[in-house]
Amino acid sequence: MSEVKIIAPAVANVPWQERTEAGNGAPIWRYTENPVIGRNPAKEVARIFNSAVMPYEDAFIGVFRGEQTNGVPYIYLGRSQDAIHWEFEEEKISFVDEEGNSFMPRYAYDPRLVKVEDTYYIIWCQDFYGAAIGMARTTDFKTFVRVENPFLPFNRNAVLFPRKIHGNFMMLSRPSDSGHTPFGDIFLSESPDLVYWGKHRHVMGKSENWWESLKIGGGAAPIETTEGWLLFYHGVGGTCNGYVYSIGGAILDIDNPSIVKYRCENFLLTPEEWYEERGFVPNVTFPCATLHDAESGRIAIYYGAADTYVGLAFTTAEEIISYIKEHSVVRPNDTEIGKR
């Protein structure tokens, strides 16, 4: 039996493919039929990428970044029986305010989807007089009620933890600027009610490792394990031809997640396949979601590829946590509580 355990409901039908050759030594292997979502996947949608999925009613549901054919990104709802083959609703998600009136963002992209207690939360980037975090809640995936913007602009890459900690909601985010930010660290904030946010803490920043030497940002919702919160995040390095987005891994303290216990020095996945290297924005692997099963320890990672496709990769909690710990390098800014 594995010593490392995922603390979450069992999901017996997590998509899975037995190990193929794992690249670069990290115990992550790509689905051989990638990409799982290709170009022009729905009416008036040119590309879907950077999207989030989760189990729902014995099947799967997801929120997807759909680049419309007019160039404006919005969030679309998709459903699947196997979390590999997806059917999308033709119309983008219709958000309303607390009174039920239409309350649509000007644009919306890079959604995350997290269940906390009995409610599902969508978190995305939108215009709030500059790039900022948008949020909505639903209990039935029919009505989507937007809540107040949690932070001032400029901010991106927000993701909720799947349970409250010390009675408060916890959320990671990456303060930024109004453009294609050439900097960024991950911060933690908490709230008793999803309206008032505070106790902001620094979690971790870029490092001297090339693949995350410019900026980092939150990825999939943290996975609770017996070793701490397993976090897949993205790291960005620069080349003469632009940015490269890779996937990294860290383990945060279970009670004080602004403290980094382990942080992998190496990337876990970097653009190497054609669908990652070639697309609307080349050289991007961008994690936004995982499906994971507590009984088997299996983890399926969903990631955006080259801002054009959705890719799928696999690992297990035991293997990936062991690898992160074995290759961990933490710095004073990682291990401190994160306030000054």
MOCORDA-V605561 format. One record per helix or strand of 2 or more residues. SS is the DSSP state (@ for helix, = for strand). FROM is the first residue (numbers start at 1). TO is the last residue. If there is no record, write none. Layout:
BEGIN
ss=(SS SS)
from=(FROM FROM)
to=(TO TO)
END
This chain:
BEGIN
ss=(@ = = = = = = = = = = = = = = @ = = = = = @ = = = @ @)
from=(23 29 45 59 73 87 95 108 119 131 144 155 168 186 197 210 215 223 228 242 260 274 284 298 309 317 332)
to=(25 30 56 68 80 88 96 116 127 138 147 160 175 191 204 212 218 225 239 252 264 277 292 305 316 326 335)
END
